[in-house]
Amino acid sequence: MASTSFNQSLRRLWALDKFSYSVRVFIALTGIMTLCWFQNEMKLLIPLFLGVIACALAETDDSWQGRLNALAVTLVCFSVAAFSVELLFPYPLVFVCAMALAAFALTMLGALGERYGAIASATLILSVYTMIGVDQRGGEVANLWHEPMLLVTGAAWYGVLSVLWQAMFSNQPVQQSLARLFRELGYYLKLKSSLFEPIRQLDVEARRLELAQQNGKVVAALNSAKEIILHRVGNGRPGSKVSRYLKLYFLAQDIHERASSSHYPYNA
């Protein structure tokens, strides 16, 4: 009984999209901590950690090939940003103008799509991390390459780990999106069923407002699951696992359509 309960708890954790994300960050930070500890180079810990965090913020759902391409773009943006901050920080006027121009350019890059938006935001965050490091040294640029290389190395380490994770668990984002969809749908059905209960002094308007808000969450979960599944399908024919996920998606869509219909005589 205890082992069954433990397995169910693990399955529930695996269905949470933040769980795998947290595991990857934990592995990346633990690996860096272990390496610095055994090499007795604890002073390298902070920039490597900051690089991991910045790369984790730039991560988006994609296949391992797409995530590898995104990693290449991310590392290029991180390198340019870190080296630029190190080079221009001693010149305040030039630095302010360059940062304003970079912020505008990265914002325009984010308009190309969700993936580039995440990369642009993470690049700006890495620039702030680099500025903090330079400021802690009193604004002195003793070694132009040292801290930027550490930041990019930390980002590359997490990026490689993320690509390998996606290659091993390619269908995990689909499973997590479907789990999130059915959780939201289940709560929607509970709210819907409460309107049929013959309970006096029930605030019907407040319950309907809550139901409408939950309906928006269900629609958002449906759209998210559809995008992820269709991205897995691409232009080819879906495999057996993807076909099963499609059936589950259409089942949830059908349940939602029936539950959200308004042509039934509910008052009667």
KAFEN-V588612 format. One record per residue. N is the residue number from 0. RES is the residue in one letter. PHI is phi as a letter, one per 30 degrees, with the letter a starting at -180 (none if undefined). OMEGA is omega in whole degrees, -180 to 180 (* if undefined). D_LAST is the distance of its C-alpha to the last C-alpha in whole Angstrom. Layout:
# KAFEN-V588612
n-><N;N>
res-><RES;RES>
phi-><PHI;PHI>
omega-><OMEGA;OMEGA>
d_last-><D_LAST;D_LAST>
This chain:
# KAFEN-V588612
n-><0;1;2;3;4;5;6;7;8;9;10;11;12;13;14;15;16;17;18;19;20;21;22;23;24;25;26;27;28;29;30;31;32;33;34;35;36;37;38;39;40;41;42;43;44;45;46;47;48;49;50;51;52;53;54;55;56;57;58;59;60;61;62;63;64;65;66;67;68;69;70;71;72;73;74;75;76;77;78;79;80;81;82;83;84;85;86;87;88;89;90;91;92;93;94;95;96;97;98;99;100;101;102;103;104;105;106;107;108;109;110;111;112;113;114;115;116;117;118;119;120;121;122;123;124;125;126;127;128;129;130;131;132;133;134;135;136;137;138;139;140;141;142;143;144;145;146;147;148;149;150;151;152;153;154;155;156;157;158;159;160;161;162;163;164;165;166;167;168;169;170;171;172;173;174;175;176;177;178;179;180;181;182;183;184;185;186;187;188;189;190;191;192;193;194;195;196;197;198;199;200;201;202;203;204;205;206;207;208;209;210;211;212;213;214;215;216;217;218;219;220;221;222;223;224;225;226;227;228;229;230;231;232;233;234;235;236;237;238;239;240;241;242;243;244;245;246;247;248;249;250;251;252;253;254;255;256;257;258;259;260;261;262;263;264;265;266;267>
res-><M;A;S;T;S;F;N;Q;S;L;R;R;L;W;A;L;D;K;F;S;Y;S;V;R;V;F;I;A;L;T;G;I;M;T;L;C;W;F;Q;N;E;M;K;L;L;I;P;L;F;L;G;V;I;A;C;A;L;A;E;T;D;D;S;W;Q;G;R;L;N;A;L;A;V;T;L;V;C;F;S;V;A;A;F;S;V;E;L;L;F;P;Y;P;L;V;F;V;C;A;M;A;L;A;A;F;A;L;T;M;L;G;A;L;G;E;R;Y;G;A;I;A;S;A;T;L;I;L;S;V;Y;T;M;I;G;V;D;Q;R;G;G;E;V;A;N;L;W;H;E;P;M;L;L;V;T;G;A;A;W;Y;G;V;L;S;V;L;W;Q;A;M;F;S;N;Q;P;V;Q;Q;S;L;A;R;L;F;R;E;L;G;Y;Y;L;K;L;K;S;S;L;F;E;P;I;R;Q;L;D;V;E;A;R;R;L;E;L;A;Q;Q;N;G;K;V;V;A;A;L;N;S;A;K;E;I;I;L;H;R;V;G;N;G;R;P;G;S;K;V;S;R;Y;L;K;L;Y;F;L;A;Q;D;I;H;E;R;A;S;S;S;H;Y;P;Y;N;A>
phi-><none;d;d;d;d;d;d;d;d;d;d;d;d;d;d;d;d;d;d;d;d;d;d;d;d;d;d;d;d;d;d;d;d;d;d;d;d;d;d;h;b;d;d;d;d;d;d;d;d;d;d;d;d;d;d;d;d;d;d;b;d;a;d;d;d;d;d;d;d;d;d;d;d;d;d;d;d;d;d;d;d;d;d;d;d;d;d;c;e;d;c;e;d;d;d;d;d;d;d;d;d;d;d;d;d;d;d;d;d;d;d;d;l;d;d;d;d;d;d;d;d;d;d;d;d;d;d;d;e;d;d;d;d;d;d;d;d;i;i;d;c;d;b;d;c;d;d;e;d;d;d;d;d;d;d;d;d;d;d;d;d;d;d;d;d;d;d;d;b;d;c;d;d;d;d;d;d;d;d;d;d;d;d;d;d;d;d;d;d;d;d;d;d;d;d;c;d;d;c;d;h;c;d;d;d;d;d;d;d;d;d;d;d;d;d;d;d;d;d;d;d;d;d;d;d;d;d;d;d;d;d;d;d;i;c;c;d;d;d;d;d;d;d;d;d;d;d;d;d;d;d;d;d;d;d;d;d;d;d;c;d;b;c;d;d;d;d;d>
omega-><-179;180;177;178;178;179;178;178;178;179;178;177;-180;-180;179;-177;-180;-177;180;176;180;179;180;179;179;180;-179;-179;179;178;178;179;-180;-179;-180;-180;-178;178;-179;180;-176;179;178;-171;-173;179;177;177;-179;176;177;-178;-179;-180;178;178;-180;-174;176;179;180;172;-177;176;178;178;177;176;178;178;179;178;-179;-179;177;179;179;-179;180;-178;-177;-180;179;179;179;-176;-172;-176;179;-179;-170;-176;178;-179;-180;179;180;180;178;178;179;178;178;-179;180;176;176;176;178;178;-180;-179;-178;-178;-178;176;178;179;-180;179;180;178;177;178;178;176;177;177;180;178;180;179;179;-179;178;176;180;180;-179;178;-178;-179;-174;-172;-167;-175;175;179;178;178;-179;178;176;178;179;179;178;-180;177;178;179;179;179;178;-179;178;-179;-177;-174;-177;-178;177;177;179;-179;179;178;177;178;179;-178;173;180;179;178;178;177;180;177;178;180;-178;-180;178;180;-178;180;-179;178;180;176;179;-174;-178;178;179;177;177;178;179;179;177;178;177;176;178;179;179;178;178;176;-179;179;179;180;180;-179;-179;-180;176;177;-178;-179;-179;-178;179;-179;176;-176;-180;180;177;177;178;176;179;178;179;180;176;178;179;180;178;-180;179;179;-177;-177;-180;-175;-178;176;-180;-175;-179;179;*>
d_last-><46;47;48;45;43;46;45;41;42;45;42;39;42;43;40;40;42;44;45;47;48;50;52;53;54;55;58;59;60;61;63;65;65;67;69;70;71;73;75;76;74;72;72;71;67;66;66;65;62;61;61;59;56;57;56;53;52;52;51;48;46;48;50;54;55;53;54;57;58;56;58;61;60;59;62;64;62;63;66;67;65;67;70;70;69;72;74;73;72;76;75;72;72;72;70;67;68;67;64;62;63;62;59;58;59;57;54;54;55;51;50;51;48;46;49;52;50;50;54;55;53;55;58;58;57;60;62;61;62;66;66;66;68;71;70;71;74;75;75;77;77;80;78;76;75;74;71;69;70;69;65;65;66;63;61;63;62;59;58;60;58;55;56;57;54;52;54;53;50;49;45;44;43;40;39;39;37;34;34;33;31;29;29;27;25;24;24;21;19;20;19;16;15;15;12;10;13;12;15;16;18;17;18;15;18;20;18;17;21;22;20;21;25;24;23;26;28;27;28;31;32;31;33;36;35;36;39;41;40;41;44;45;45;47;48;49;47;45;46;45;43;42;40;39;37;36;34;33;32;30;28;27;26;24;22;22;21;18;17;17;15;13;12;9;6;5;4;0>
